[in-house]
């Protein structure tokens, strides 16, 4: 449906045309002797990502709390 005319029009790209590309995709995995190394690298990258995100989560939670406390102290000082 277009906004300008309010008419219903057929989609330019149907779902059937796109479905073939997803159905034909092969799973991503490393075959043979490199598989244990690939799994190890995947696990290490996941652990590093979690460790690097923790400080940002602490900042995202702590900053508004600290700002609210400062605001309350400032308002309390004005009274």
C-alpha positions in Angstrom: 0.0 0.0 0.0 1.5 3.3 -1.0 1.2 6.3 1.3 0.5 8.8 -1.5 -2.3 7.0 -3.2 -3.7 4.6 -0.7 -3.8 1.8 -3.3 -2.8 -1.7 -2.7 -0.1 -2.9 -5.1 1.6 -6.2 -5.6 5.1 -6.5 -4.1 7.9 -6.0 -6.5 9.9 -9.0 -5.1 7.9 -12.0 -4.0 8.8 -14.3 -1.1 9.1 -17.2 -3.5 11.9 -15.5 -5.4 13.9 -15.0 -2.2 13.2 -18.3 -0.6 15.5 -20.3 -2.8 18.6 -18.5 -1.7 18.0 -19.3 2.0 17.1 -22.9 1.3 20.2 -23.5 -0.7 22.7 -22.0 1.8 25.1 -24.5 3.3 25.8 -24.5 7.1 29.0 -22.8 8.1 31.3 -25.3 9.8 35.0 -26.2 9.6 35.4 -29.9 8.5 38.1 -32.3 9.6 41.1 -31.7 11.9 40.6 -27.9 12.1 37.2 -28.2 13.8 38.6 -28.3 17.4 40.7 -25.3 16.7 37.7 -23.4 15.2 35.5 -24.3 18.2 38.3 -23.1 20.6 38.6 -19.8 18.7 34.8 -19.4 18.8 34.7 -19.9 22.5 37.6 -17.6 23.2 36.0 -14.8 21.1 32.7 -15.2 22.9 34.4 -15.0 26.3 36.4 -11.9 25.2 33.2 -10.3 24.0 31.5 -10.8 27.3 34.5 -9.5 29.3 34.8 -6.4 27.1 31.0 -5.7 27.5 30.9 -5.8 31.3 32.5 -2.3 31.9 30.0 -0.7 29.4 27.1 -2.4 31.2 28.4 -1.1 34.5 28.7 2.4 33.1 25.2 2.2 31.5 23.7 1.3 34.8 25.8 3.4 37.1 25.9 6.7 35.3 22.1 7.5 35.5 22.2 6.5 39.2 25.1 8.8 39.9 23.5 11.6 38.0 20.2 11.2 39.8 22.0 11.3 43.2 23.9 14.4 42.2 20.6 16.0 41.1 19.0 15.1 44.4 21.9 16.5 46.3 21.9 19.7 44.2 18.1 20.1 44.8 18.6 19.5 48.5 21.3 22.2 48.6 18.9 24.7 47.1 16.2 24.2 49.7 
